[in-house]
Amino acid sequence: MSVLEVKNLKKRFKESLFSSEKKVLHQIDFSVSETTATGFLGANGSGKTTTLKCVLGLIPINSGEISFFTGKPLSRPVLKKIGFLPEQPYFYDYLTGEELLLFYGRLSASLTFTDLKSRARDLLKKLGIYEAKDRKIRTYSKGMLQKVGMAQALIHDPELVILDEPMAGLDPDSRVYVGELIQSLVKQGKTIFFSSHLLYDVERLCSNLVVLKEGRVAYAGSVQGLLDRIKGRRQIIYAEKDQKHTVFADSLEECQREIDRLRKQSCVILDVQLDKKSLEQAFVKITESHDLTGKTGN
Amino acid sequence: MKNIFLIALNTVKEIKRHKILYALGAVVIFIMLAGLVLGPLSLSEQTRLSINFAFTSCHIGLILISIYFASTLISHEIEKKTAITLFVKPISRLQFIVGKFFGLSFILLMALCFLTVFVLVVHFIYKHSIGPILFMAMWGIFLEALILLTVAFFFSSFTSSFLVLVYSGLIFIIGHSASGIIFFVNKMEGDYFFKVIVSIATYLLPNFEKVNWRAHALYHNSLVEGELLFSSLYSFSWIICLLVITSILFERKQIA
């Protein structure tokens, strides 16, 4: 089932009243499948945040179609099922962390006040900012703001969670935790769609990818599919006569052949790793390419 | 209704925690006290001067609270980008505007009640009789503050908070000068076209003198029959019209 489907989305902006319109999104087509984590990649200014704002109805679109949960247009019942963390989380800084969650929760969730309060506290504990629940938001650090932003996106237990740069501003521990949180949400049956500049996080957490380049979709499909397209290297670590060795394979097929060969030679396969630079290489290759027609389906 | 209530409640919290509210309150009380201190200097006019100071300080205080907070409440949501997180929740922009209006109106009502107590104290000190006209004068101040609130909301839907402050201030000045302008223009000879243009312009803007009953309260003049009802209806017509126009404009606004 498609949780989010964007078809032929186009968006133009006027910089000033008398200037001509500038095309920001040329033609965006992609879909996000249920119970997956889909990464949304693109260089600065490629149109990621504009696409997200169009998807969420914050800015009107010029043409195209955006539907949620198999064909439903954006409406208030649909918004109840969506959680969103903006790129730079600005919140009401006169509220405390707990008050903020209760405010957003009461707007979106159908829970009783007591249940909502316990869910808010639970989320604050999980994100490690429970001790700061009674502190005003204006006293929070950037990382704490990101965490409280994450909590407000999840307070109403949404089915689709859209995160714009969720790892930005987080320390390494928090990044690991947010990554685990995204994985656990997918396991719970939620759908995650998140934009990021951190390719390592996307590779680690996502099964699917949408790559934007200059307002066009340069790639939409599985992470593996993209890696296969650039024939990413795989590192096979094996043991032979108590000695550790490494061999590289340029494609998945070659990797299989190598493993078969090594096993026939009674070698023990210790690990098979994707070359860490491979998604980065793939991303660079895709975004440097002038041919943007090589899309694949999910 | 729940969403309007939540926005209103949040607005009350926001204003309540703002130091400027208390600073404005302190300025108003200072002006009232100044009236009490300066009163004896005016010899026979002591009572009139002090009561006039009390009414004027209430008027200025309520108008400043109204314009300052109305000009920042909506503009800051856009400028500080808090609107992005809010409008991805199941809430309409009309509910947002109406919620903000009720929140600030509640603060104005509380401020009015608080300041009325001070005005009554000044009346007691000078043994000036207290009649219904005093409360009508305070009601007039409240209506004026509500109109200015919606005027500031209207400007907030398309310009920055600083310009909202400037434009609302201008509307306040013109709104108090409208009656005078019409009076002098009618006294002018010739140039019929100019007279019509000025008259139309003054009718297109709120006339705050229609709710100014402070002089009546000072001199114990009663209002013309039906004036209270007519002026209240006049004020609420302005408030509703401006809220509707603001909502329509805000609906089209790009939250970026």
Interface residues (C-beta under 8 A of the other chain):
Chain A: K53 L56 G57 L58 I59 P60 R76 P77 L79 K80 I82 F84 P86 Q88 P89 Y90 F91 Y92 Y94 L95 E99 F103 Y104 R106 L107 S108 G149 Q152
Chain B: K2 N3 L6 N10 K13 E14 R17 H18 K80 K81 T82 I84 T85 L86 F87 V88 K89 P90 I91 S92 R252 Q254 I255 A256
